[in-house]
Amino acid sequence: MTAVSDDFIHWSKRRWLEFGSAPKEELYTNQVRPYYRAPHIYVGFPSRYIDRGWGHSTETLPQPAERKTRSKGSRRYGSAVTDALLMTSRDGIHFNRWEEAFLKPGLRTRHNWSYGDNYLAWHIVETDSADDDMPRELSLYATESYFTGKMSRLRRYSLRIDGFVSINAPVQGGEIVTQPLVFAGSELKINFSTAAAGSIHVELQDENGEALAGFGRSNCHEIFGDSLEHLVAWKENPDLGRLAGQTIRLRFILKEADLYSFKFH
C-alpha cells in the first residue's frame, strides 16, 4: 500500500498498489523511486518470497547443514528463497510488474539461495565503470548472507544506463510502433545494442501510421553498434524540429538488436 505526506505527520488514506494481470505473490521492500533520468517513471525492485518446501532440490542448495539448522527454529528459514523483481509506473499506483526475476540468486556456493537474500538496497546509483574504456553505468546493491554469516552484507551488481529492459528482435527481425506522442526538441537519440550483423531503422509516422516525408524507413541511415546515446539521422537531413508539438508515432525496425530507450533533445 502507499500513502503520501507533506510533513511526515499527516498522511493521506492508504491505497493498494495495482499490478494488473501480474500473479499474486508475496512481495517485500518495494523500493519505489522516480528514475533519475526519466522522473515521470517510477521504478521499483520488490523482493519476491517463495517457500519451495523441503525436497531433493532444497537439500542440494548451498550450505545444507546450516539450512537444516535454521529450519529447527522455523521450517521456512531453511526452505524459503528470495529474488528481486522489476516494476514500473507512471502514477505510483498502477504498476507493470515483470513476472521474471530481475536479480536471480546466482551460481555462487555461499551467501545466496537463502531467505532474505537479494533484497535490493535503496535503489540505483550511477557510477564509473570498473573498466577504463567503458562508459558510466548503473550500480545496484543487494543483500546477501542474511542467514549464512555473522552479519548481512551488500554485493554490487551493474548494468548499462537505462538497461533495465529492452525491445529485442532476433536475427529474423521485428518491429514496434509507439503510442501517439508529442515531443519537444530537434534531435532523436537512442540507447541501443546490435550484433555485428544487426541493425536498427527508425521511421516517424503521423498519428494515423503514415510515414512522414523525409522520415520513412528507407530514408533512415542504417544504425548498428552499441551506444548509450546515438543520434538518429535521416538522408538529406530533414528538419526534425519542425515536427515538435505535433502528434507522431515512432516505428522501430530491428534485426538482432536491443533498444533500451529513446529521447528527444
Secondary structure, DSSP 8 states (H G I E B T S, - for coil): -B--BSSSSSB---B--B-TT----EEE----EEETTEEEEEEE--EEEEE--SSHHHHTSS-HHHHHHHHHH-THHHHEEEEE--EEESSSSBEEE-SS-SB---S-SSS-SSTT-S-EEEEEEEE--SSTTS--EEEEEEEE-TTTSSS-EEEEEEEETTTT--EEE-TT-EEEE---EE--SS-EEEEEEEEEEEEEEEEEEETTS-B-TT-SGGGB--B-SEEEEEE--BTT---GGGGTTSEEEEEEEEEEEEEEEEEE-
